[in-house]
Amino acid sequence: MIVFGMKGGDRVARQYTKELIKREFLALLEEKSFHSITIAMLAERCEISRNTFYYHYDDVYSLVKEIFADELVKVNGESDATLSWEEMLLSGASFLVKNKRAAQNLFQSIDKKDTDAYLFELCESVMRRYVEAVCAEKGICAQEADKRLVIDFYRAALVGLMDKWVQEGMQTSPEAAILRIGQLFDGNIERSLRISASLGE
């Protein structure tokens, strides 16, 4: 049996409470509008005091930001270089698909700059890791500035695609559209990186 010291036990308890708050908040978002959810309601759902909530979060907006940050950490932690950018993006978007109603609720209720920042970081991570993986796997010495251009171009397109999907109510699975785009533009990223490698400064 593992026995935690006081400090270790405190850390475990704090982490457990934060995960409980996030889980129950997302569950509430599946049932109610964002603006109708109160701290008292969430605290009761979690069987904690309001003071306990405020010990961990300043307000529901800081809670939302941490939920988004947690998901981005998961995306950035994906180390399988054999995945295509389509598979990476679908994996990253799984949070939105799994919590569809909650995600719609958030995207319709909180400041758009926060949702845009989340989509930006999601697509940035996917394209940056994919471009670096292609260069490493294929031995392509693309120029750094050109890699940045390729990442920026595809990231902008994917952010627009994801935002449109969310704004339209996420009525369809993102898989069909993302995989179709992958087929239509198959090989373009590698081709662009090879052209970069062949060009002078």
TIRO-2110 file (N, C-alpha, C; in Angstrom, 1 decimal):
// TIRO-2110
0.8, -1.2, 0.0, N, 1, A
0.0, 0.0, 0.0, CA, 1, A
0.9, 1.2, 0.0, C, 1, A
0.5, 2.2, -0.8, N, 2, A
1.3, 3.5, -0.9, CA, 2, A
0.8, 4.4, 0.2, C, 2, A
1.7, 4.9, 1.0, N, 3, A
1.3, 5.9, 2.0, CA, 3, A
1.9, 7.2, 1.7, C, 3, A
1.1, 8.2, 1.5, N, 4, A
1.6, 9.6, 1.2, CA, 4, A
1.9, 10.3, 2.4, C, 4, A
3.0, 11.1, 2.3, N, 5, A
3.2, 12.1, 3.4, CA, 5, A
2.2, 13.2, 3.4, C, 5, A
2.2, 14.0, 4.4, N, 6, A
1.2, 15.1, 4.5, CA, 6, A
1.1, 15.9, 3.2, C, 6, A
2.3, 16.4, 2.8, N, 7, A
2.4, 17.2, 1.6, CA, 7, A
1.9, 16.5, 0.4, C, 7, A
2.4, 15.3, 0.2, N, 8, A
1.9, 14.5, -0.9, CA, 8, A
0.5, 14.2, -0.9, C, 8, A
-0.1, 13.9, 0.3, N, 9, A
-1.5, 13.6, 0.4, CA, 9, A
-2.3, 14.9, 0.1, C, 9, A
-1.8, 16.0, 0.5, N, 10, A
-2.5, 17.3, 0.2, CA, 10, A
-2.5, 17.5, -1.3, C, 10, A
-1.4, 17.2, -2.0, N, 11, A
-1.4, 17.4, -3.4, CA, 11, A
-2.4, 16.5, -4.1, C, 11, A
-2.5, 15.3, -3.7, N, 12, A
-3.4, 14.3, -4.3, CA, 12, A
-4.8, 14.8, -4.0, C, 12, A
-5.1, 15.2, -2.8, N, 13, A
-6.5, 15.7, -2.5, CA, 13, A
-6.8, 16.9, -3.3, C, 13, A
-5.9, 17.8, -3.5, N, 14, A
-6.2, 19.0, -4.3, CA, 14, A
-6.4, 18.7, -5.7, C, 14, A
-5.6, 17.7, -6.3, N, 15, A
-5.8, 17.3, -7.7, CA, 15, A
-7.1, 16.6, -7.8, C, 15, A
-7.5, 15.8, -6.9, N, 16, A
-8.8, 15.0, -6.9, CA, 16, A
-9.9, 16.0, -7.0, C, 16, A
-9.9, 17.0, -6.1, N, 17, A
-10.9, 18.0, -6.0, CA, 17, A
-11.1, 18.8, -7.3, C, 17, A
-9.9, 19.2, -7.9, N, 18, A
-10.0, 20.0, -9.1, CA, 18, A
-10.5, 19.1, -10.2, C, 18, A
-10.2, 17.9, -10.3, N, 19, A
-10.7, 17.0, -11.4, CA, 19, A
-12.2, 16.8, -11.2, C, 19, A
-12.6, 16.7, -9.9, N, 20, A
-14.0, 16.6, -9.6, CA, 20, A
-14.8, 17.8, -10.1, C, 20, A
-14.3, 19.0, -9.8, N, 21, A
-14.9, 20.2, -10.2, CA, 21, A
-15.1, 20.3, -11.7, C, 21, A
-14.0, 20.0, -12.4, N, 22, A
-14.0, 20.1, -13.8, CA, 22, A
-15.0, 19.1, -14.4, C, 22, A
-15.0, 17.9, -13.9, N, 23, A
-15.9, 16.8, -14.4, CA, 23, A
-17.3, 17.2, -14.2, C, 23, A
-17.7, 17.7, -13.0, N, 24, A
-19.1, 18.0, -12.7, CA, 24, A
-19.5, 19.3, -13.5, C, 24, A
-18.6, 20.2, -13.7, N, 25, A
-18.9, 21.4, -14.4, CA, 25, A
-19.2, 21.1, -15.9, C, 25, A
-18.5, 20.2, -16.5, N, 26, A
-18.8, 19.7, -17.9, CA, 26, A
-20.1, 19.0, -17.9, C, 26, A
-20.4, 18.2, -16.8, N, 27, A
-21.7, 17.5, -16.8, CA, 27, A
-22.8, 18.5, -16.7, C, 27, A
-22.7, 19.6, -15.9, N, 28, A
-23.7, 20.6, -15.8, CA, 28, A
-23.9, 21.3, -17.1, C, 28, A
-22.8, 21.5, -17.8, N, 29, A
-22.9, 22.2, -19.2, CA, 29, A
-23.7, 21.4, -20.2, C, 29, A
-23.7, 20.1, -20.0, N, 30, A
-24.5, 19.2, -20.8, CA, 30, A
-26.0, 19.4, -20.5, C, 30, A
-26.3, 19.9, -19.3, N, 31, A
-27.7, 20.0, -18.9, CA, 31, A
-28.3, 21.4, -18.9, C, 31, A
-27.4, 22.4, -18.6, N, 32, A
-27.8, 23.8, -18.4, CA, 32, A
-27.0, 24.8, -19.2, C, 32, A
-27.5, 26.0, -19.4, N, 33, A
-26.7, 27.0, -20.1, CA, 33, A
-25.6, 27.5, -19.2, C, 33, A
-24.5, 27.9, -19.8, N, 34, A
-23.3, 28.4, -19.1, CA, 34, A
-23.7, 29.5, -18.1, C, 34, A
-24.5, 30.4, -18.5, N, 35, A
-24.8, 31.6, -17.6, CA, 35, A
-25.8, 31.2, -16.5, C, 35, A
-26.4, 30.1, -16.5, N, 36, A
-27.3, 29.7, -15.5, CA, 36, A
-26.6, 28.9, -14.4, C, 36, A
-25.4, 28.5, -14.6, N, 37, A
-24.6, 27.7, -13.7, CA, 37, A
-24.0, 28.6, -12.6, C, 37, A
-24.3, 28.4, -11.4, N, 38, A
-23.7, 29.2, -10.3, CA, 38, A
-22.6, 28.4, -9.5, C, 38, A
-21.8, 29.2, -8.8, N, 39, A
-20.8, 28.5, -8.0, CA, 39, A
-21.5, 27.6, -6.9, C, 39, A
-22.6, 28.1, -6.4, N, 40, A
-23.3, 27.4, -5.3, CA, 40, A
-23.8, 26.1, -5.9, C, 40, A
-24.3, 26.1, -7.2, N, 41, A
-24.9, 25.0, -7.8, CA, 41, A
-23.8, 23.9, -8.1, C, 41, A
-22.6, 24.4, -8.5, N, 42, A
-21.5, 23.5, -8.8, CA, 42, A
-21.0, 22.9, -7.5, C, 42, A
-20.9, 23.7, -6.5, N, 43, A
-20.4, 23.2, -5.2, CA, 43, A
-21.3, 22.2, -4.6, C, 43, A
-22.6, 22.4, -4.8, N, 44, A
-23.5, 21.4, -4.3, CA, 44, A
-23.4, 20.1, -5.1, C, 44, A
-23.2, 20.2, -6.4, N, 45, A
-23.0, 19.0, -7.2, CA, 45, A
-21.8, 18.2, -6.8, C, 45, A
-20.8, 18.9, -6.5, N, 46, A
-19.5, 18.3, -6.1, CA, 46, A
-19.4, 17.9, -4.6, C, 46, A
-20.4, 18.3, -3.9, N, 47, A
-20.5, 18.1, -2.4, CA, 47, A
-19.3, 18.7, -1.7, C, 47, A
-19.0, 20.0, -2.1, N, 48, A
-17.9, 20.7, -1.5, CA, 48, A
-18.5, 22.1, -1.1, C, 48, A
-17.8, 22.9, -0.4, N, 49, A
-18.2, 24.2, 0.0, CA, 49, A
-17.9, 25.2, -1.1, C, 49, A
-18.5, 26.4, -1.1, N, 50, A
-18.1, 27.4, -2.1, CA, 50, A
-16.7, 27.9, -1.8, C, 50, A
-16.3, 27.9, -0.5, N, 51, A
-14.9, 28.3, -0.2, CA, 51, A
-13.9, 27.3, -0.8, C, 51, A
-14.3, 26.1, -0.9, N, 52, A
-13.4, 25.1, -1.5, CA, 52, A
-13.2, 25.4, -2.9, C, 52, A
-14.3, 25.7, -3.6, N, 53, A
-14.2, 26.1, -5.0, CA, 53, A
-13.3, 27.3, -5.2, C, 53, A
-13.5, 28.3, -4.4, N, 54, A
-12.7, 29.5, -4.5, CA, 54, A
-11.2, 29.3, -4.1, C, 54, A
-11.0, 28.2, -3.4, N, 55, A
-9.6, 27.9, -3.0, CA, 55, A
-8.8, 27.5, -4.3, C, 55, A
-9.5, 26.9, -5.2, N, 56, A
-8.9, 26.4, -6.4, CA, 56, A
-9.1, 27.3, -7.6, C, 56, A
-10.2, 28.0, -7.7, N, 57, A
-10.4, 28.9, -8.9, CA, 57, A
-11.0, 30.2, -8.5, C, 57, A
-10.6, 31.2, -9.2, N, 58, A
-11.1, 32.6, -9.0, CA, 58, A
-12.6, 32.7, -9.3, C, 58, A
-13.0, 32.0, -10.4, N, 59, A
-14.4, 32.1, -10.9, CA, 59, A
-14.5, 31.0, -12.0, C, 59, A
-15.7, 30.9, -12.6, N, 60, A
-16.0, 29.8, -13.6, CA, 60, A
-15.1, 30.1, -14.8, C, 60, A
-14.8, 31.3, -15.1, N, 61, A
-14.0, 31.6, -16.3, CA, 61, A
-12.5, 31.1, -16.1, C, 61, A
-12.0, 31.1, -14.9, N, 62, A
-10.6, 30.6, -14.7, CA, 62, A
-10.7, 29.0, -14.8, C, 62, A
-11.9, 28.5, -14.4, N, 63, A
-12.1, 27.0, -14.5, CA, 63, A
-12.1, 26.6, -16.0, C, 63, A
-12.8, 27.4, -16.8, N, 64, A
-12.9, 27.1, -18.2, CA, 64, A
-11.5, 27.2, -18.9, C, 64, A
-10.7, 28.2, -18.5, N, 65, A
-9.4, 28.3, -19.1, CA, 65, A
-8.5, 27.1, -18.7, C, 65, A
-8.7, 26.6, -17.5, N, 66, A
-7.9, 25.5, -17.1, CA, 66, A
-8.3, 24.2, -17.8, C, 66, A
-9.6, 24.1, -18.1, N, 67, A
-10.1, 22.9, -18.8, CA, 67, A
-9.5, 22.9, -20.3, C, 67, A
-9.5, 24.1, -20.9, N, 68, A
-8.9, 24.2, -22.2, CA, 68, A
-7.4, 23.9, -22.2, C, 68, A
-6.8, 24.5, -21.2, N, 69, A
-5.3, 24.3, -21.0, CA, 69, A
-5.0, 22.8, -20.8, C, 69, A
-5.8, 22.1, -20.0, N, 70, A
-5.6, 20.7, -19.8, CA, 70, A
-5.6, 19.9, -21.1, C, 70, A
-6.6, 20.2, -22.0, N, 71, A
-6.8, 19.6, -23.2, CA, 71, A
-5.6, 19.8, -24.2, C, 71, A
-5.1, 21.0, -24.1, N, 72, A
-4.0, 21.4, -25.0, CA, 72, A
-2.7, 20.7, -24.5, C, 72, A
-2.6, 20.5, -23.2, N, 73, A
-1.4, 19.7, -22.7, CA, 73, A
-1.5, 18.2, -23.2, C, 73, A
-2.7, 17.7, -23.3, N, 74, A
-2.9, 16.3, -23.8, CA, 74, A
-2.5, 16.3, -25.3, C, 74, A
-2.9, 17.3, -26.0, N, 75, A
-2.6, 17.3, -27.5, CA, 75, A
-1.1, 17.5, -27.7, C, 75, A
-0.4, 18.4, -26.9, N, 76, A
1.0, 18.6, -27.0, CA, 76, A
1.8, 17.4, -26.6, C, 76, A
1.2, 16.5, -25.7, N, 77, A
1.9, 15.4, -25.2, CA, 77, A
1.8, 14.2, -26.2, C, 77, A
1.0, 14.3, -27.2, N, 78, A
0.9, 13.2, -28.2, CA, 78, A
2.3, 13.1, -29.0, C, 78, A
3.0, 12.0, -28.8, N, 79, A
4.3, 11.8, -29.3, CA, 79, A
4.4, 10.8, -30.5, C, 79, A
3.3, 10.3, -30.9, N, 80, A
3.3, 9.3, -32.0, CA, 80, A
3.6, 10.0, -33.4, C, 80, A
4.8, 10.0, -33.8, N, 81, A
5.2, 10.7, -35.1, CA, 81, A
4.6, 10.0, -36.3, C, 81, A
4.0, 8.8, -36.1, N, 82, A
3.5, 8.1, -37.3, CA, 82, A
2.1, 8.6, -37.7, C, 82, A
1.5, 9.4, -36.8, N, 83, A
0.1, 9.8, -37.1, CA, 83, A
0.2, 10.9, -38.2, C, 83, A
-0.9, 10.9, -39.0, N, 84, A
-1.0, 12.0, -40.0, CA, 84, A
-1.6, 13.2, -39.3, C, 84, A
-1.5, 14.4, -40.0, N, 85, A
-2.1, 15.6, -39.3, CA, 85, A
-3.6, 15.4, -39.1, C, 85, A
-4.2, 14.7, -40.0, N, 86, A
-5.7, 14.4, -39.9, CA, 86, A
-6.0, 13.7, -38.6, C, 86, A
-5.2, 12.6, -38.3, N, 87, A
-5.4, 11.8, -37.1, CA, 87, A
-5.0, 12.6, -35.9, C, 87, A
-4.0, 13.5, -35.9, N, 88, A
-3.6, 14.3, -34.8, CA, 88, A
-4.8, 15.3, -34.5, C, 88, A
-5.3, 15.9, -35.5, N, 89, A
-6.4, 16.9, -35.3, CA, 89, A
-7.7, 16.2, -34.8, C, 89, A
-8.0, 15.1, -35.3, N, 90, A
-9.2, 14.3, -34.8, CA, 90, A
-9.0, 13.9, -33.3, C, 90, A
-7.8, 13.5, -33.0, N, 91, A
-7.5, 13.2, -31.6, CA, 91, A
-7.6, 14.4, -30.7, C, 91, A
-7.1, 15.6, -31.2, N, 92, A
-7.2, 16.8, -30.5, CA, 92, A
-8.6, 17.3, -30.3, C, 92, A
-9.4, 17.0, -31.3, N, 93, A
-10.8, 17.5, -31.3, CA, 93, A
-11.8, 16.5, -30.6, C, 93, A
-11.2, 15.5, -30.0, N, 94, A
-12.1, 14.4, -29.4, CA, 94, A
-12.7, 15.0, -28.2, C, 94, A
-12.1, 16.0, -27.5, N, 95, A
-12.7, 16.7, -26.3, CA, 95, A
-14.0, 17.3, -26.8, C, 95, A
-14.0, 18.0, -27.9, N, 96, A
-15.2, 18.7, -28.4, CA, 96, A
-16.3, 17.7, -28.8, C, 96, A
-15.9, 16.6, -29.4, N, 97, A
-16.9, 15.6, -29.8, CA, 97, A
-17.5, 14.9, -28.6, C, 97, A
-16.6, 14.5, -27.7, N, 98, A
-17.1, 13.8, -26.5, CA, 98, A
-18.0, 14.7, -25.6, C, 98, A
-17.7, 16.0, -25.6, N, 99, A
-18.5, 16.9, -24.7, CA, 99, A
-19.2, 17.9, -25.6, C, 99, A
-20.0, 17.4, -26.6, N, 100, A
-20.5, 18.2, -27.7, CA, 100, A
-21.4, 19.3, -27.2, C, 100, A
-22.4, 19.0, -26.4, N, 101, A
-23.3, 20.0, -25.9, CA, 101, A
-22.6, 21.0, -25.0, C, 101, A
-21.7, 20.5, -24.1, N, 102, A
-20.9, 21.4, -23.2, CA, 102, A
-20.0, 22.3, -24.0, C, 102, A
-19.4, 21.8, -25.1, N, 103, A
-18.5, 22.6, -25.9, CA, 103, A
-19.3, 23.7, -26.6, C, 103, A
-20.5, 23.4, -27.2, N, 104, A
-21.3, 24.4, -27.8, CA, 104, A
-21.7, 25.4, -26.9, C, 104, A
-22.1, 25.0, -25.7, N, 105, A
-22.5, 25.9, -24.6, CA, 105, A
-21.3, 26.9, -24.3, C, 105, A
-20.1, 26.4, -24.2, N, 106, A
-19.0, 27.3, -23.9, CA, 106, A
-18.7, 28.2, -25.1, C, 106, A
-18.7, 27.7, -26.3, N, 107, A
-18.3, 28.5, -27.4, CA, 107, A
-19.3, 29.6, -27.7, C, 107, A
-20.6, 29.4, -27.3, N, 108, A
-21.6, 30.4, -27.5, CA, 108, A
-21.7, 31.4, -26.3, C, 108, A
-21.0, 31.1, -25.2, N, 109, A
-21.2, 31.9, -24.0, CA, 109, A
-20.0, 32.7, -23.6, C, 109, A
-18.8, 32.2, -23.7, N, 110, A
-17.6, 32.9, -23.2, CA, 110, A
-17.0, 33.8, -24.3, C, 110, A
-16.1, 34.6, -24.0, N, 111, A
-15.4, 35.5, -24.9, CA, 111, A
-14.8, 34.8, -26.1, C, 111, A
-15.1, 35.2, -27.3, N, 112, A
-14.7, 34.5, -28.5, CA, 112, A
-13.1, 34.5, -28.6, C, 112, A
-12.5, 35.4, -28.0, N, 113, A
-11.0, 35.4, -28.0, CA, 113, A
-10.5, 34.2, -27.3, C, 113, A
-11.2, 33.7, -26.2, N, 114, A
-10.8, 32.5, -25.5, CA, 114, A
-11.0, 31.3, -26.3, C, 114, A
-12.1, 31.2, -27.0, N, 115, A
-12.3, 30.0, -27.8, CA, 115, A
-11.4, 30.0, -29.0, C, 115, A
-11.2, 31.2, -29.6, N, 116, A
-10.3, 31.3, -30.7, CA, 116, A
-8.9, 30.9, -30.3, C, 116, A
-8.5, 31.3, -29.1, N, 117, A
-7.1, 31.0, -28.6, CA, 117, A
-7.0, 29.5, -28.5, C, 117, A
-8.0, 28.8, -28.0, N, 118, A
-8.0, 27.3, -27.8, CA, 118, A
-7.9, 26.7, -29.2, C, 118, A
-8.7, 27.0, -30.2, N, 119, A
-8.6, 26.4, -31.5, CA, 119, A
-7.2, 26.7, -32.1, C, 119, A
-6.8, 28.0, -32.0, N, 120, A
-5.5, 28.4, -32.5, CA, 120, A
-4.4, 27.5, -32.0, C, 120, A
-4.3, 27.3, -30.6, N, 121, A
-3.3, 26.5, -30.0, CA, 121, A
-3.4, 25.0, -30.4, C, 121, A
-4.6, 24.5, -30.6, N, 122, A
-4.9, 23.1, -31.0, CA, 122, A
-4.3, 22.9, -32.4, C, 122, A
-4.7, 23.7, -33.3, N, 123, A
-4.2, 23.6, -34.7, CA, 123, A
-2.8, 23.9, -34.9, C, 123, A
-2.3, 24.8, -34.1, N, 124, A
-0.8, 25.1, -34.1, CA, 124, A
0.0, 23.9, -33.7, C, 124, A
-0.4, 23.3, -32.6, N, 125, A
0.3, 22.1, -32.1, CA, 125, A
0.3, 21.0, -33.1, C, 125, A
-0.8, 20.7, -33.7, N, 126, A
-1.0, 19.7, -34.7, CA, 126, A
-0.1, 19.9, -35.9, C, 126, A
-0.1, 21.1, -36.5, N, 127, A
0.6, 21.4, -37.7, CA, 127, A
2.1, 21.5, -37.4, C, 127, A
2.5, 22.1, -36.3, N, 128, A
3.9, 22.2, -36.0, CA, 128, A
4.6, 20.8, -35.8, C, 128, A
3.9, 19.9, -35.1, N, 129, A
4.5, 18.6, -34.8, CA, 129, A
4.5, 17.8, -36.1, C, 129, A
3.4, 18.0, -37.0, N, 130, A
3.4, 17.2, -38.2, CA, 130, A
4.5, 17.7, -39.2, C, 130, A
4.7, 19.0, -39.3, N, 131, A
5.7, 19.5, -40.2, CA, 131, A
7.1, 19.0, -39.7, C, 131, A
7.4, 19.1, -38.5, N, 132, A
8.7, 18.7, -37.9, CA, 132, A
8.9, 17.2, -38.1, C, 132, A
7.8, 16.4, -38.0, N, 133, A
7.9, 14.9, -38.2, CA, 133, A
8.2, 14.6, -39.6, C, 133, A
7.5, 15.3, -40.6, N, 134, A
7.8, 15.0, -42.0, CA, 134, A
9.2, 15.4, -42.3, C, 134, A
9.7, 16.5, -41.9, N, 135, A
11.1, 16.9, -42.1, CA, 135, A
12.1, 15.8, -41.6, C, 135, A
11.8, 15.4, -40.4, N, 136, A
12.7, 14.4, -39.7, CA, 136, A
12.6, 13.0, -40.4, C, 136, A
11.4, 12.6, -40.7, N, 137, A
11.2, 11.3, -41.3, CA, 137, A
11.8, 11.2, -42.8, C, 137, A
11.6, 12.3, -43.5, N, 138, A
11.9, 12.3, -44.9, CA, 138, A
13.3, 12.9, -45.2, C, 138, A
13.9, 13.4, -44.1, N, 139, A
15.3, 14.0, -44.3, CA, 139, A
15.2, 15.3, -45.1, C, 139, A
14.2, 16.0, -44.9, N, 140, A
14.0, 17.3, -45.7, CA, 140, A
14.6, 18.5, -44.8, C, 140, A
15.5, 19.2, -45.4, N, 141, A
16.1, 20.3, -44.7, CA, 141, A
15.4, 21.6, -45.1, C, 141, A
14.1, 21.7, -44.8, N, 142, A
13.4, 22.9, -45.2, CA, 142, A
13.9, 24.1, -44.4, C, 142, A
13.8, 25.3, -44.9, N, 143, A
14.2, 26.5, -44.2, CA, 143, A
13.2, 26.8, -43.1, C, 143, A
13.7, 27.2, -42.0, N, 144, A
12.8, 27.5, -40.8, CA, 144, A
11.7, 28.5, -41.1, C, 144, A
12.0, 29.5, -41.8, N, 145, A
11.0, 30.5, -42.2, CA, 145, A
9.9, 29.9, -43.0, C, 145, A
10.3, 29.0, -43.9, N, 146, A
9.3, 28.4, -44.8, CA, 146, A
8.5, 27.4, -44.0, C, 146, A
9.1, 26.7, -43.1, N, 147, A
8.3, 25.8, -42.2, CA, 147, A
7.2, 26.6, -41.4, C, 147, A
7.7, 27.8, -41.0, N, 148, A
6.7, 28.6, -40.2, CA, 148, A
5.6, 29.1, -41.1, C, 148, A
5.9, 29.4, -42.4, N, 149, A
4.8, 29.8, -43.3, CA, 149, A
3.8, 28.6, -43.6, C, 149, A
4.4, 27.4, -43.8, N, 150, A
3.5, 26.3, -44.0, CA, 150, A
2.6, 26.0, -42.8, C, 150, A
3.2, 26.0, -41.6, N, 151, A
2.4, 25.8, -40.4, CA, 151, A
1.3, 26.9, -40.2, C, 151, A
1.7, 28.2, -40.5, N, 152, A
0.7, 29.3, -40.3, CA, 152, A
-0.4, 29.1, -41.3, C, 152, A
-0.1, 28.7, -42.5, N, 153, A
-1.1, 28.6, -43.6, CA, 153, A
-2.1, 27.6, -43.3, C, 153, A
-1.6, 26.4, -42.9, N, 154, A
-2.5, 25.3, -42.6, CA, 154, A
-3.3, 25.5, -41.3, C, 154, A
-2.6, 26.0, -40.3, N, 155, A
-3.2, 26.3, -39.0, CA, 155, A
-4.4, 27.3, -39.2, C, 155, A
-4.2, 28.3, -40.0, N, 156, A
-5.3, 29.3, -40.3, CA, 156, A
-6.5, 28.6, -40.9, C, 156, A
-6.2, 27.7, -41.9, N, 157, A
-7.3, 27.0, -42.6, CA, 157, A
-8.0, 26.1, -41.6, C, 157, A
-7.3, 25.4, -40.8, N, 158, A
-7.9, 24.4, -39.9, CA, 158, A
-8.7, 25.2, -38.8, C, 158, A
-8.2, 26.3, -38.3, N, 159, A
-8.9, 27.1, -37.3, CA, 159, A
-10.3, 27.5, -37.8, C, 159, A
-10.3, 28.0, -39.1, N, 160, A
-11.5, 28.4, -39.7, CA, 160, A
-12.5, 27.3, -39.9, C, 160, A
-11.9, 26.1, -40.3, N, 161, A
-12.8, 24.9, -40.4, CA, 161, A
-13.4, 24.5, -39.1, C, 161, A
-12.6, 24.4, -38.1, N, 162, A
-13.1, 24.0, -36.8, CA, 162, A
-14.1, 25.0, -36.2, C, 162, A
-13.8, 26.3, -36.4, N, 163, A
-14.7, 27.3, -35.9, CA, 163, A
-16.1, 27.3, -36.6, C, 163, A
-16.1, 27.1, -37.9, N, 164, A
-17.3, 26.9, -38.7, CA, 164, A
-18.1, 25.7, -38.2, C, 164, A
-17.4, 24.6, -38.0, N, 165, A
-18.1, 23.4, -37.5, CA, 165, A
-18.8, 23.7, -36.2, C, 165, A
-18.1, 24.3, -35.2, N, 166, A
-18.7, 24.6, -33.9, CA, 166, A
-19.9, 25.5, -34.0, C, 166, A
-19.7, 26.6, -34.8, N, 167, A
-20.7, 27.7, -34.9, CA, 167, A
-22.0, 27.1, -35.6, C, 167, A
-21.8, 26.1, -36.4, N, 168, A
-22.9, 25.5, -37.1, CA, 168, A
-23.6, 24.4, -36.3, C, 168, A
-23.2, 24.3, -35.0, N, 169, A
-23.8, 23.4, -34.1, CA, 169, A
-23.2, 22.0, -34.1, C, 169, A
-22.1, 21.8, -34.7, N, 170, A
-21.4, 20.5, -34.7, CA, 170, A
-22.4, 19.3, -35.1, C, 170, A
-23.2, 19.6, -36.1, N, 171, A
-24.2, 18.7, -36.5, CA, 171, A
-23.6, 17.4, -37.2, C, 171, A
-22.5, 17.6, -37.8, N, 172, A
-21.9, 16.4, -38.4, CA, 172, A
-20.6, 16.1, -37.7, C, 172, A
-20.1, 14.9, -38.0, N, 173, A
-18.8, 14.4, -37.4, CA, 173, A
-17.7, 15.2, -38.2, C, 173, A
-16.7, 15.7, -37.4, N, 174, A
-15.6, 16.4, -38.1, CA, 174, A
-14.7, 15.4, -38.9, C, 174, A
-14.9, 14.1, -38.7, N, 175, A
-14.0, 13.1, -39.3, CA, 175, A
-14.1, 13.2, -40.8, C, 175, A
-15.3, 13.2, -41.4, N, 176, A
-15.5, 13.1, -42.8, CA, 176, A
-14.9, 14.3, -43.5, C, 176, A
-15.1, 15.5, -43.0, N, 177, A
-14.5, 16.7, -43.6, CA, 177, A
-13.0, 16.8, -43.5, C, 177, A
-12.5, 16.4, -42.3, N, 178, A
-11.0, 16.5, -42.1, CA, 178, A
-10.3, 15.5, -43.0, C, 178, A
-10.8, 14.2, -43.0, N, 179, A
-10.2, 13.2, -43.9, CA, 179, A
-10.3, 13.5, -45.4, C, 179, A
-11.4, 14.2, -45.8, N, 180, A
-11.6, 14.6, -47.2, CA, 180, A
-10.6, 15.7, -47.5, C, 180, A
-10.4, 16.6, -46.7, N, 181, A
-9.4, 17.6, -46.9, CA, 181, A
-8.0, 17.0, -47.0, C, 181, A
-7.8, 16.0, -46.2, N, 182, A
-6.5, 15.3, -46.3, CA, 182, A
-6.3, 14.6, -47.6, C, 182, A
-7.3, 14.1, -48.2, N, 183, A
-7.3, 13.5, -49.5, CA, 183, A
-7.1, 14.5, -50.6, C, 183, A
-7.8, 15.6, -50.5, N, 184, A
-7.7, 16.6, -51.5, CA, 184, A
-6.3, 17.3, -51.6, C, 184, A
-5.7, 17.4, -50.4, N, 185, A
-4.4, 18.1, -50.3, CA, 185, A
-3.3, 17.1, -50.0, C, 185, A
-3.5, 15.9, -50.3, N, 186, A
-2.5, 14.9, -50.0, CA, 186, A
-1.1, 15.2, -50.7, C, 186, A
-0.1, 15.2, -49.8, N, 187, A
1.3, 15.4, -50.3, CA, 187, A
1.7, 16.8, -50.5, C, 187, A
0.8, 17.8, -50.3, N, 188, A
1.1, 19.2, -50.5, CA, 188, A
2.1, 19.7, -49.5, C, 188, A
1.9, 19.3, -48.3, N, 189, A
2.8, 19.8, -47.2, CA, 189, A
4.3, 19.3, -47.5, C, 189, A
4.4, 18.0, -47.7, N, 190, A
5.7, 17.5, -48.0, CA, 190, A
6.3, 18.1, -49.3, C, 190, A
5.5, 18.3, -50.3, N, 191, A
6.0, 19.0, -51.5, CA, 191, A
6.5, 20.4, -51.2, C, 191, A
5.7, 21.1, -50.4, N, 192, A
6.2, 22.5, -50.1, CA, 192, A
7.5, 22.5, -49.3, C, 192, A
7.6, 21.6, -48.4, N, 193, A
8.9, 21.5, -47.6, CA, 193, A
10.1, 21.1, -48.5, C, 193, A
9.8, 20.2, -49.5, N, 194, A
10.9, 19.8, -50.4, CA, 194, A
11.3, 21.0, -51.3, C, 194, A
10.3, 21.8, -51.7, N, 195, A
10.6, 23.0, -52.5, CA, 195, A
11.4, 24.0, -51.7, C, 195, A
11.1, 24.1, -50.4, N, 196, A
11.8, 25.0, -49.6, CA, 196, A
13.3, 24.6, -49.5, C, 196, A
13.5, 23.3, -49.3, N, 197, A
14.9, 22.7, -49.2, CA, 197, A
15.7, 23.0, -50.5, C, 197, A
15.0, 23.1, -51.6, N, 198, A
15.7, 23.2, -52.9, CA, 198, A
16.0, 24.7, -53.3, C, 198, A
15.3, 25.6, -52.6, N, 199, A
15.4, 27.0, -52.9, CA, 199, A
16.6, 27.6, -52.1, C, 199, A
17.1, 28.7, -52.6, N, 200, A
18.1, 29.4, -51.8, CA, 200, A
17.5, 30.3, -50.8, C, 200, A
18.3, 31.0, -50.0, N, 201, A
17.8, 31.9, -49.0, CA, 201, A
17.1, 33.1, -49.6, C, 201, A
END
